[in-house]
Amino acid sequence: IADKLAEAGTCGALWADWWGFKAEAFDAVQENILIVDRAAGGKGCAIVHSDSPEGIQRMNQEAGKVIGVGRRVGIEITPEHAVRWITGNAARAIGIDDQVGTLERGKMADVVLWNQNPFSVYAKAEKVWIDGALMFDRNDPALQPVSDFTLGQEPL
């Protein structure tokens, strides 16, 4: 149905490699996102999806899995293209791509600066800006996350 989705301008939210754990994932294939993405001559709209609270924290790695599947089947996906699967295409699917989803003047965006290719499992966030404010800087102790586990355990 990938071509029909593309022709209708409908995005598909898909798992990178989950299968068999429930009815709608019973016969999934790892190439699914690539098939939807490349449908109708490249007009497809694929979204890397997760409904897992753990998986949602590493959507960049989920997209990286799809890049790897592409390489194995002879399809090269650029990082610039793959990032759409977790940003712009999701915004498009819910009708807010005029406000968010890509880095453009006039749009709202939270931005992560990675220390290497963000689709690598070894990539670490170096800096994070939320609503234009620097909220995390790996090299600045004042901009580190605070865990409730450590509250009261460090001297003031």
Residue pairs with C-beta under 8 A, 6 or more apart in sequence:
2 12
2 35
2 36
2 38
2 39
2 40
2 44
3 39
3 40
5 11
5 12
5 36
5 39
5 44
5 45
6 36
6 39
6 40
6 43
6 44
6 45
7 40
7 43
9 45
10 45
11 45
11 46
11 47
11 89
11 90
11 92
11 93
12 36
12 44
12 45
12 46
12 47
13 47
13 49
13 90
13 93
14 32
14 33
14 36
14 46
14 47
14 48
14 49
15 25
15 28
15 32
15 48
15 49
15 50
15 62
16 30
16 33
16 48
16 62
16 63
16 65
16 66
16 69
17 30
17 65
17 69
18 25
18 28
19 25
19 26
19 27
19 28
19 29
20 26
20 28
29 35
30 65
30 66
30 69
31 69
31 73
33 46
33 48
33 66
33 69
33 85
34 46
34 66
34 69
34 70
34 73
34 75
34 77
35 44
36 44
36 45
36 46
37 44
37 45
37 46
37 85
38 44
38 75
45 89
45 92
45 93
46 85
46 89
47 85
47 86
47 89
47 90
47 93
48 59
48 62
48 63
48 66
48 85
48 86
50 56
50 59
50 62
55 62
59 86
60 86
60 118
60 119
60 123
61 119
61 121
62 86
63 82
63 83
63 85
63 86
63 119
64 82
64 119
64 120
64 121
66 77
66 82
66 85
67 77
67 79
67 82
67 119
70 76
70 77
79 117
79 118
79 119
82 119
83 118
87 101
87 102
88 97
88 101
88 102
89 101
90 101
91 97
91 99
91 100
91 101
91 102
92 101
98 107
99 107
99 108
100 107
100 108
100 109
101 107
102 109
103 109
103 111
108 131
110 128
110 129
110 130
110 131
111 128
111 129
112 118
112 125
112 127
112 128
113 125
113 126
113 127
113 128
114 123
114 124
114 125
114 126
115 123
115 124
115 125
115 126
115 138
116 122
116 123
116 124
117 123
124 138
125 136
125 138
126 137
126 138
126 139
127 134
127 136
127 137
127 138
128 134
128 135
128 136
129 135
134 143
135 143
136 143
136 144
136 145
137 143
